[in-house]
Amino acid sequence: MTELVTAAVERRFPTMTPGAVFDAWVNPAKIRRWLQRNNENIGRDSEVTVVEVEPQEGGAYRFVDVADGEEGPCWGTYLTFERPSRLDFTFFIDEDEERDATSVVRIRLEPDGAGCRATLAHEMDAKYAEYIESTKKAWAGMLRAIEETYAED
């Protein structure tokens, strides 16, 4: 059995319901907007060019952004799709990760006052342990971009 490590982050969304945050993760138009915002937030001069989503358990997704003429793809499959509280998916950025089949993101959404609390845990092969902090920072940035993009909707 492969040893796993986890990068976990949490964010409170004061004005977004669990359903609104869930939808931001699975609606192609919403994904495109917050991914682009996240790229801008981190100073990445890129354009989100592909957002393909089959929003159902067992469905696939694929996102691509292009920076300096180079594509940065990510893809995977939805393992658990329970709106509005649970979303699990595999997450790959290269074929080695896909062969390992150990990269899984688990998102839990719980009501919290007028908003919700999101907990995101990215489980990955222990050989990627040195990337835990940068992975946490990346996921935290994505959650922040979702709030910045949709908190006013």
C-alpha positions, 0 to 999 in steps of 0.5 A: 500500500502506498503511503499518503500525505495530506495537504489540508486547508479550511475557509469560511465563506460568510455569505455563500451557502454550501450549495453556492460553493459546491456549484463554483466547483462543478459549473463550467462558467463559474470554474472559468471565472474563479480559475482566471481570478486565481491566476490573476491573484498569483500574478500568473499571466495566463488564460483559462482556455478549456473547462470541460466538466461532466458534473456527476459521480464518475464524470470527468473534468479537464481544465487547461490554462495557457501561459507563455504558449505553454499549456498547464492542464489538470484533469480527473474524475469525480469520485463522490458528488453529493451536492451540497456537502461532499465532493471528491475527485482525483486530481492530476497534472501529469501522467505519472500522477495519473499512473500512481492514482493516489492524488485525491481531493476531498471537499466538505461543506458545512453550513455556518451561520449565513454562510458555510465552512469549506474543508479541503484535503488533498491526499497524495503519494508521500513522494510529494511530501515536499510539496505539501506547503505549496499545495496548501497555498495553492488550494487556499488561493483557489478557495479565496478566488471563489469567495472573491468571485462569487460572495456578492452574487 
